[in-house]
């Protein structure tokens, strides 16, 4: 595989208990900010801020934009907000480990690609700091240094599913669309990479869940099929 491999993180490199995360993440966030704002108020504000960060069209990174918006909405100093976000990332987020079990098939694939000398990148939705990305990779059994670049709120200004996210990432990497492949598990967030010419493979995704506009643009299959597609596993043969 001579192309750079762009990996989605949650649900791909690591498994994701979505319902558990949806229940526990707000509690962790509210706990981190409890001394600055009442939990019910903070969570209401955070929900609106995250929507705006996903639509970020400024020249600020997503983290900078989030800090600015939270400070404005909560009438706090930006430094205070930045300090609490850092606390959330470093002490609150690690409590969510049970939401992100390892994915052995992904770890095996990353290991094979690394042995082959393939450049690999974590292309996760960049809403939170890099420390949370590194933490999840550790939970999955990965050496974070196996990845040449990791998207995060601190180094990106655009988010999935916008194609601007993929354009920005290519700019960061100094790469052309045809020099990369995108691997993920979320048709809505990962398939849009195909719109700018990045080949996309969706792992363990039912065909019917792929929007019609992408049905002829993406590849789907299980982990062995992905490894065949990447050229690191021989095609299986069935005997008659």
JOZIRA-V981356 format. One record per pair of residues at least 6 apart in sequence whose C-alpha atoms are under 6 Angstrom apart, sorted by the first residue. I is the first residue (numbers start at 1). GAP is how many residues later the second one is. Records with the same first field share a line. If there is no record, write none. Layout:
# JOZIRA-V981356
I->GAP, GAP
This chain:
# JOZIRA-V981356
1->229
3->176, 177
4->115, 116, 176
5->115, 175, 176
6->115, 116, 117, 175, 176
7->114, 115, 116, 176
8->115, 116, 176
9->115
10->6
12->172, 173
13->93
14->86, 88, 89, 126
15->85, 86, 87, 88
16->83, 84
17->82
21->78
28->64
30->9
32->56
54->105
61->93, 95, 96
62->91, 95
63->90, 91
67->14, 15
71->6, 7
89->43
102->38
120->27, 28
121->26, 27, 28, 29
122->28
123->28
124->27
125->34, 35
126->25, 26, 27, 33
127->26
128->24, 25
129->23, 24, 25
130->22
158->7
159->6
160->29
161->28
177->20, 21
178->20
181->17, 18, 19
182->18
183->17, 18, 19
184->6, 18
185->17, 18
187->23
194->6
200->18
201->17, 18, 19
202->18
203->17, 18, 19
204->17, 18
227->6
228->6, 7
